[in-house]
């Protein structure tokens, strides 16, 4: 019986360690995706600002 417990405990520990590592990896990957999406949005907004700035300059030059 003691031998079974000695073999079972490391297996359980290994299982929980693997699950914990997988969860942590998923959180890190989702954070990277969020950052990537935010950067894409930032780039898009910057392009829109540049377009509006150009239109404003064009209007100033016509006046």
VMD Tcl script that builds the backbone (N, CA, C; Angstrom):
set m [mol new atoms 189]
animate dup $m
set s [atomselect $m all]
$s set {name element resname resid chain x y z} {
  {N N UNK 1 A 0.826 -1.200 0.000}
  {CA C UNK 1 A 0.000 0.000 0.000}
  {C C UNK 1 A 0.866 1.259 0.000}
  {N N UNK 2 A 1.902 1.216 0.815}
  {CA C UNK 2 A 2.807 2.364 0.893}
  {C C UNK 2 A 3.495 2.603 -0.450}
  {N N UNK 3 A 3.787 1.538 -1.127}
  {CA C UNK 3 A 4.446 1.622 -2.431}
  {C C UNK 3 A 3.521 2.282 -3.467}
  {N N UNK 4 A 2.240 1.974 -3.412}
  {CA C UNK 4 A 1.259 2.550 -4.335}
  {C C UNK 4 A 1.171 4.055 -4.119}
  {N N UNK 5 A 1.159 4.480 -2.867}
  {CA C UNK 5 A 1.095 5.912 -2.553}
  {C C UNK 5 A 2.368 6.605 -3.035}
  {N N UNK 6 A 3.503 5.964 -2.855}
  {CA C UNK 6 A 4.764 6.554 -3.295}
  {C C UNK 6 A 4.802 6.725 -4.806}
  {N N UNK 7 A 4.163 5.865 -5.554}
  {CA C UNK 7 A 4.128 5.975 -7.011}
  {C C UNK 7 A 3.024 6.930 -7.480}
  {N N UNK 8 A 1.933 6.982 -6.748}
  {CA C UNK 8 A 0.782 7.783 -7.153}
  {C C UNK 8 A 1.018 9.277 -6.929}
  {N N UNK 9 A 1.608 9.638 -5.822}
  {CA C UNK 9 A 1.814 11.055 -5.513}
  {C C UNK 9 A 2.649 11.787 -6.561}
  {N N UNK 10 A 3.771 11.251 -7.025}
  {CA C UNK 10 A 4.511 11.960 -8.081}
  {C C UNK 10 A 3.719 12.093 -9.384}
  {N N UNK 11 A 2.920 11.095 -9.699}
  {CA C UNK 11 A 2.110 11.155 -10.921}
  {C C UNK 11 A 1.075 12.261 -10.798}
  {N N UNK 12 A 0.410 12.353 -9.656}
  {CA C UNK 12 A -0.576 13.414 -9.437}
  {C C UNK 12 A 0.108 14.783 -9.496}
  {N N UNK 13 A 1.252 14.906 -8.842}
  {CA C UNK 13 A 2.000 16.171 -8.864}
  {C C UNK 13 A 2.369 16.552 -10.297}
  {N N UNK 14 A 2.830 15.583 -11.074}
  {CA C UNK 14 A 3.207 15.838 -12.466}
  {C C UNK 14 A 2.003 16.280 -13.282}
  {N N UNK 15 A 0.856 15.658 -13.049}
  {CA C UNK 15 A -0.372 16.014 -13.758}
  {C C UNK 15 A -0.764 17.461 -13.469}
  {N N UNK 16 A -0.775 17.852 -12.203}
  {CA C UNK 16 A -1.154 19.219 -11.850}
  {C C UNK 16 A -0.146 20.242 -12.360}
  {N N UNK 17 A 1.123 19.887 -12.378}
  {CA C UNK 17 A 2.146 20.781 -12.908}
  {C C UNK 17 A 1.935 21.000 -14.403}
  {N N UNK 18 A 1.609 19.926 -15.118}
  {CA C UNK 18 A 1.371 20.037 -16.561}
  {C C UNK 18 A 0.147 20.897 -16.842}
  {N N UNK 19 A -0.917 20.726 -16.078}
  {CA C UNK 19 A -2.136 21.525 -16.268}
  {C C UNK 19 A -1.862 22.999 -15.981}
  {N N UNK 20 A -1.117 23.234 -14.932}
  {CA C UNK 20 A -0.795 24.612 -14.563}
  {C C UNK 20 A 0.043 25.280 -15.651}
  {N N UNK 21 A 1.016 24.574 -16.186}
  {CA C UNK 21 A 1.861 25.124 -17.248}
  {C C UNK 21 A 1.044 25.425 -18.493}
  {N N UNK 22 A 0.111 24.532 -18.828}
  {CA C UNK 22 A -0.719 24.737 -20.011}
  {C C UNK 22 A -1.598 25.969 -19.833}
  {N N UNK 23 A -2.188 26.120 -18.662}
  {CA C UNK 23 A -3.040 27.280 -18.390}
  {C C UNK 23 A -2.236 28.566 -18.480}
  {N N UNK 24 A -1.048 28.559 -17.928}
  {CA C UNK 24 A -0.201 29.746 -17.959}
  {C C UNK 24 A 0.176 30.101 -19.397}
  {N N UNK 25 A 0.487 29.107 -20.205}
  {CA C UNK 25 A 0.820 29.337 -21.610}
  {C C UNK 25 A -0.365 29.933 -22.357}
  {N N UNK 26 A -1.572 29.436 -22.074}
  {CA C UNK 26 A -2.764 29.970 -22.734}
  {C C UNK 26 A -3.007 31.419 -22.355}
  {N N UNK 27 A -2.769 31.771 -21.101}
  {CA C UNK 27 A -2.932 33.158 -20.659}
  {C C UNK 27 A -1.922 34.055 -21.354}
  {N N UNK 28 A -0.696 33.616 -21.451}
  {CA C UNK 28 A 0.352 34.408 -22.119}
  {C C UNK 28 A 0.006 34.594 -23.591}
  {N N UNK 29 A -0.456 33.523 -24.255}
  {CA C UNK 29 A -0.810 33.618 -25.673}
  {C C UNK 29 A -1.996 34.551 -25.886}
  {N N UNK 30 A -2.978 34.501 -24.994}
  {CA C UNK 30 A -4.136 35.384 -25.158}
  {C C UNK 30 A -3.719 36.833 -24.935}
  {N N UNK 31 A -2.771 37.062 -24.013}
  {CA C UNK 31 A -2.256 38.416 -23.801}
  {C C UNK 31 A -1.530 38.925 -25.038}
  {N N UNK 32 A -0.777 38.055 -25.691}
  {CA C UNK 32 A -0.071 38.444 -26.914}
  {C C UNK 32 A -1.060 38.787 -28.019}
  {N N UNK 33 A -2.139 38.024 -28.108}
  {CA C UNK 33 A -3.163 38.288 -29.119}
  {C C UNK 33 A -3.825 39.630 -28.856}
  {N N UNK 34 A -4.123 39.909 -27.592}
  {CA C UNK 34 A -4.735 41.187 -27.233}
  {C C UNK 34 A -3.828 42.351 -27.606}
  {N N UNK 35 A -2.542 42.212 -27.336}
  {CA C UNK 35 A -1.589 43.261 -27.666}
  {C C UNK 35 A -1.512 43.438 -29.176}
  {N N UNK 36 A -1.513 42.340 -29.905}
  {CA C UNK 36 A -1.476 42.403 -31.368}
  {C C UNK 36 A -2.704 43.127 -31.908}
  {N N UNK 37 A -3.878 42.802 -31.361}
  {CA C UNK 37 A -5.109 43.479 -31.795}
  {C C UNK 37 A -5.067 44.964 -31.472}
  {N N UNK 38 A -4.553 45.305 -30.303}
  {CA C UNK 38 A -4.446 46.720 -29.924}
  {C C UNK 38 A -3.487 47.475 -30.839}
  {N N UNK 39 A -2.399 46.836 -31.201}
  {CA C UNK 39 A -1.455 47.485 -32.119}
  {C C UNK 39 A -2.072 47.708 -33.492}
  {N N UNK 40 A -2.828 46.732 -33.966}
  {CA C UNK 40 A -3.504 46.893 -35.262}
  {C C UNK 40 A -4.490 48.056 -35.208}
  {N N UNK 41 A -5.230 48.146 -34.105}
  {CA C UNK 41 A -6.188 49.241 -33.941}
  {C C UNK 41 A -5.464 50.577 -33.874}
  {N N UNK 42 A -4.365 50.613 -33.150}
  {CA C UNK 42 A -3.578 51.836 -33.036}
  {C C UNK 42 A -3.055 52.292 -34.395}
  {N N UNK 43 A -2.565 51.374 -35.184}
  {CA C UNK 43 A -2.059 51.707 -36.517}
  {C C UNK 43 A -3.184 52.241 -37.396}
  {N N UNK 44 A -4.353 51.599 -37.321}
  {CA C UNK 44 A -5.501 52.050 -38.109}
  {C C UNK 44 A -5.910 53.462 -37.705}
  {N N UNK 45 A -5.968 53.729 -36.418}
  {CA C UNK 45 A -6.370 55.056 -35.931}
  {C C UNK 45 A -5.329 56.112 -36.329}
  {N N UNK 46 A -4.075 55.722 -36.309}
  {CA C UNK 46 A -3.023 56.651 -36.718}
  {C C UNK 46 A -3.164 57.015 -38.200}
  {N N UNK 47 A -3.509 56.031 -39.014}
  {CA C UNK 47 A -3.741 56.300 -40.437}
  {C C UNK 47 A -4.917 57.254 -40.620}
  {N N UNK 48 A -5.986 57.027 -39.841}
  {CA C UNK 48 A -7.154 57.906 -39.927}
  {C C UNK 48 A -6.797 59.334 -39.513}
  {N N UNK 49 A -5.998 59.458 -38.469}
  {CA C UNK 49 A -5.566 60.794 -38.025}
  {C C UNK 49 A -4.726 61.470 -39.102}
  {N N UNK 50 A -3.841 60.710 -39.723}
  {CA C UNK 50 A -3.009 61.275 -40.788}
  {C C UNK 50 A -3.864 61.738 -41.968}
  {N N UNK 51 A -4.881 60.952 -42.317}
  {CA C UNK 51 A -5.781 61.340 -43.412}
  {C C UNK 51 A -6.523 62.632 -43.074}
  {N N UNK 52 A -7.016 62.715 -41.848}
  {CA C UNK 52 A -7.733 63.929 -41.436}
  {C C UNK 52 A -6.812 65.140 -41.389}
  {N N UNK 53 A -5.598 64.930 -40.949}
  {CA C UNK 53 A -4.621 66.020 -40.918}
  {C C UNK 53 A -4.325 66.509 -42.331}
  {N N UNK 54 A -4.209 65.565 -43.247}
  {CA C UNK 54 A -3.948 65.930 -44.636}
  {C C UNK 54 A -5.123 66.710 -45.225}
  {N N UNK 55 A -6.342 66.275 -44.933}
  {CA C UNK 55 A -7.528 66.987 -45.412}
  {C C UNK 55 A -7.583 68.397 -44.830}
  {N N UNK 56 A -7.230 68.535 -43.591}
  {CA C UNK 56 A -7.204 69.853 -42.950}
  {C C UNK 56 A -6.167 70.755 -43.609}
  {N N UNK 57 A -5.003 70.210 -43.889}
  {CA C UNK 57 A -3.957 70.985 -44.570}
  {C C UNK 57 A -4.421 71.399 -45.970}
  {N N UNK 58 A -5.089 70.487 -46.666}
  {CA C UNK 58 A -5.606 70.799 -48.005}
  {C C UNK 58 A -6.615 71.944 -47.941}
  {N N UNK 59 A -7.483 71.913 -46.939}
  {CA C UNK 59 A -8.479 72.987 -46.782}
  {C C UNK 59 A -7.805 74.326 -46.470}
  {N N UNK 60 A -6.766 74.302 -45.660}
  {CA C UNK 60 A -6.039 75.531 -45.315}
  {C C UNK 60 A -5.369 76.109 -46.552}
  {N N UNK 61 A -4.820 75.225 -47.388}
  {CA C UNK 61 A -4.118 75.686 -48.586}
  {C C UNK 61 A -5.076 76.276 -49.626}
  {N N UNK 62 A -6.312 75.806 -49.667}
  {CA C UNK 62 A -7.291 76.321 -50.611}
  {C C UNK 62 A -7.789 77.705 -50.204}
  {N N UNK 63 A -7.756 77.993 -48.930}
  {CA C UNK 63 A -8.278 79.281 -48.444}
  {C C UNK 63 A -7.321 80.418 -48.675}
}
mol reanalyze $m
mol bondsrecalc $m
mol representation Tube
mol addrep $m
